[in-house]
């Protein structure tokens, strides 16, 4: 009787094990679209990242190496009998066990809300678990589908420069923002290049803008517009007259700020986690860079060429040049690429350069008369 009971118990245990294993496998979602940016640099992995119950997992050896661990068996040690891994990074020693959320870091235990797993014969570790064991900050941006990992020191540097540069920009009363876009479009074995440009003069006191855009394609398209007194004035090149659009007060303020704030560094978690700071003493510049994009800069591209092309943003890298003394952002360079919806081609690459000129210059912005 006892033998029969044990047999039944063993059968039930086997069924439960198989059910659990099947459930665990089905809860793993491969996430090839996810980006991982560490210290401002985009990393790709030979084995696909996976999502388990809302947590991002990566192959342990690859992510350890991208976090700075030496890629050898002295720093990444696998114990097959115990199903455990030991990772050594500088003076930090981390011990992980498969299916165990408790990690040992330099002899002290830390418990996380998820555990390493084996998936397709590879050991996968929660990205946040290993990163935080190495004293890294982790930020997830759902819109970008990207995880950003940085050090506390770099995070604080970027945040400080973002805050100071915002103060510096707000102190500028007048100026000109010149934007150059070097765009190359690829499709069906050929390519086409063109270089749109845009110049924006602004006056904070009168809250006025003068924007000139030139698009050297299909001849040369030129756009001329003014903004002031809560109204936008567009020159209709076909009808040869000015057209006026009146804004609500709230939207008018947003429109003005969006055009002026192009040369700013957003003080956001994504920016602070996704960029790093280098100091160039020779040019007296902070160089802030990383695999992120400035939304205001990208929107400029769409604004200039939206009539002809709809861009998709798949690749991006931004470099910001900040004066060490004034903290004024002098230039932003953004390299982008991706697919597009256009008869001109299927993919594109672009380099966008925004630069400050004529700071507090002696000019006035006069709105069109009789509109």
Protein Blocks (a to p, Z undefined) as FASTA:
>chain_A
ZZmmmmmmmmmmmmmmmmmmmmmmmmpccdfkbccdeehiacddfbdcddeehiacddfk
lmmmmnopacdfklmccdfklopadddehjaccdddehiabdceehiacddfbdcddeeh
iacddfklmmmmnopacdddfklopacdddfklmmmmmmmmmmmmmmmmmpmbdcddddd
dddddeehiacdddddddddddfklopadddddddeehiaddddddeehiacdddfklop
acdddddfklmmmmmmmmmmmmccddbfklmmmpccdddfknopacdddjdddfklmmmm
mmmmmmmpccddfbdcddddddfklopafbdcdddddddddfkbmbdcdddddddehihi
acdddddehZZ
